[in-house]
Amino acid sequence: MVAATLQREVSTIILEEVKDPDCAGVTITAVHVSRDFSHAILSVRARADKLDVTKQALAGLNRASPFIRRELSSRIALRKVPALRFIEDRGLVESVRVSELLRSLGFEGDGNGSTEL
């Protein structure tokens, strides 16, 4: 519940309040909150005109992190707003890498999740 709320609110803040152009086009794909709610890790992807700009977006988000945290404190009812850490979501990159590896080994996908040799 807290993770979903953080994901929604941080996405809104980035979209509507953060003015850093490096943060444009960011998608928060996952949020993991520590048990004591002191830290939150937010996985992000960013694309602009078919270019992966996640590294620039991470730099912008980490610069904007104190601002985002202050905005969160006025939007959500938590005793303590967690410290935010943004990381790259490597899921898509890894899935492409595995697909290419399987293809290079001679496996062909049928589009339904099964493969044939």
C-alpha positions in Angstrom: 0.0 0.0 0.0 2.7 2.5 1.0 4.9 1.5 -2.1 1.9 2.0 -4.5 1.1 5.4 -2.9 4.7 6.5 -3.2 4.9 5.3 -6.8 1.7 7.3 -7.7 2.7 10.4 -5.8 6.3 10.5 -6.9 5.2 10.0 -10.5 2.8 12.9 -10.2 5.4 15.2 -8.6 8.0 14.4 -11.4 5.4 15.0 -14.1 3.9 18.2 -12.7 6.4 19.8 -10.3 10.0 18.8 -11.2 11.4 21.3 -13.8 14.7 19.5 -14.6 14.5 18.4 -18.3 16.6 15.3 -17.5 13.6 14.0 -15.5 11.2 14.2 -18.5 9.8 10.9 -19.7 10.6 8.9 -16.6 8.5 5.9 -15.6 8.7 4.5 -12.1 8.5 0.7 -12.6 8.8 -0.5 -9.0 9.1 0.8 -5.4 10.6 -1.1 -2.5 10.2 0.4 1.0 12.2 -0.7 4.0 10.3 -2.2 6.9 10.8 0.9 9.1 9.8 3.2 6.2 13.1 5.1 6.5 14.2 4.3 2.9 12.6 3.7 -0.5 14.2 2.4 -3.6 12.5 3.5 -6.8 13.3 1.7 -10.0 13.0 3.9 -13.1 13.2 3.7 -16.9 13.4 6.7 -19.2 13.2 7.0 -22.9 13.2 10.0 -25.3 12.9 9.5 -29.1 13.8 5.8 -28.9 17.0 6.6 -27.0 17.7 5.3 -23.5 18.3 8.3 -21.3 18.0 6.5 -18.0 21.5 7.6 -16.7 20.7 11.3 -17.3 17.3 10.8 -15.7 18.9 9.2 -12.6 21.2 12.1 -12.2 18.3 14.5 -12.5 16.1 12.5 -10.1 18.8 12.3 -7.5 19.4 16.1 -7.7 15.6 16.6 -7.3 15.3 14.0 -4.5 15.2 16.5 -1.6 12.5 18.5 -3.4 10.4 15.4 -4.2 10.7 14.3 -0.6 9.5 17.7 0.7 6.5 17.5 -1.7 5.7 14.0 -0.6 5.6 15.2 3.1 2.7 17.5 2.2 0.8 14.9 0.1 0.9 11.7 2.1 0.2 11.0 5.7 3.3 9.3 7.0 5.1 10.0 10.3 8.3 10.0 8.4 8.8 10.3 4.6 11.4 7.8 3.5 14.7 8.8 2.0 14.4 8.3 -1.8 17.0 6.4 -3.9 16.5 6.1 -7.6 18.0 3.2 -9.5 17.8 1.9 -13.1 15.3 -0.8 -13.8 17.4 -3.3 -15.7 14.5 -5.7 -16.3 13.9 -4.8 -20.0 17.6 -4.7 -20.8 18.1 -8.1 -19.2 15.1 -9.7 -21.0 16.4 -8.5 -24.4 19.9 -9.9 -23.5 18.4 -13.3 -22.6 16.3 -13.3 -25.8 19.3 -12.6 -27.9 21.3 -15.3 -26.1 18.6 -17.8 -26.7 18.3 -16.8 -30.4 22.1 -17.2 -30.8 21.8 -20.7 -29.3 19.2 -21.6 -32.0 16.0 -21.2 -29.9 13.1 -19.6 -31.7 10.1 -18.1 -29.9 6.6 -18.7 -31.2 5.2 -15.5 -29.5 3.3 -17.6 -26.9 6.2 -17.9 -24.5 7.3 -21.3 -25.7 10.5 -22.0 -27.7 11.5 -24.7 -30.2 15.0 -25.8 -31.2 
